[in-house]
């Protein structure tokens, strides 16, 4: 399943005005939830959860499929965020575009607790991150133009994991 397939599936569901049911196998958590919660609205509710990031009071969100045990997390703002994915028992990896790494970017001040800066090839809009994240949860695969990189440590260097 590709990111385009996910976008197409979500668009078709929205066009048909489907009323999604809560999916107890899909859970989310953010800095303000105090624990994992079922995603009310199922897969169609994932993009709004990702879009809610503001880099301040809501700097990060984690979404997990209990069925596949895959997870993705986003950090930043709705206009510019990083995306990390993981499989069971593996560390998170940042999703980046292949090719040129691009220019350095600074995280919003509250987000710097976790990551100080990132490269433009690692930056995503909320719509992009949600589509890639959903495809990851469903298939565990990324499009060919995407790659996985080690995340940054708190010091700003790549985490050795």
Rosetta blueprint (number, residue, H / E / L):
1 X L
2 X L
3 X H
4 X H
5 X H
6 X H
7 X H
8 X H
9 X H
10 X H
11 X H
12 X H
13 X H
14 X H
15 X H
16 X L
17 X L
18 X L
19 X L
20 X L
21 X L
22 X L
23 X E
24 X E
25 X E
26 X E
27 X E
28 X E
29 X E
30 X E
31 X L
32 X L
33 X L
34 X L
35 X L
36 X L
37 X E
38 X E
39 X E
40 X L
41 X L
42 X H
43 X H
44 X H
45 X H
46 X H
47 X H
48 X H
49 X H
50 X H
51 X H
52 X L
53 X L
54 X E
55 X L
56 X L
57 X L
58 X L
59 X L
60 X E
61 X E
62 X E
63 X E
64 X E
65 X E
66 X L
67 X L
68 X L
69 X L
70 X L
71 X E
72 X E
73 X E
74 X E
75 X E
76 X E
77 X E
78 X L
79 X L
80 X L
81 X E
82 X E
83 X E
84 X E
85 X E
86 X E
87 X L
88 X L
89 X L
90 X L
91 X L
92 X L
93 X E
94 X E
95 X E
96 X E
97 X E
98 X L
99 X L
100 X L
101 X L
102 X L
103 X L
104 X E
105 X E
106 X E
107 X L
108 X L
109 X H
110 X H
111 X H
112 X H
113 X H
114 X L
115 X L
116 X L
117 X E
118 X E
119 X E
120 X H
121 X H
122 X H
123 X L
124 X E
125 X L
126 X H
127 X H
128 X H
129 X H
130 X H
131 X H
132 X H
133 X H
134 X H
135 X H
136 X H
137 X H
138 X H
139 X H
140 X L
141 X L
142 X L
143 X L
144 X L
145 X L
146 X E
147 X E
148 X E
149 X E
150 X E
151 X L
152 X E
153 X L
154 X L
155 X L
156 X L
157 X L
158 X E
159 X L
160 X L
161 X L
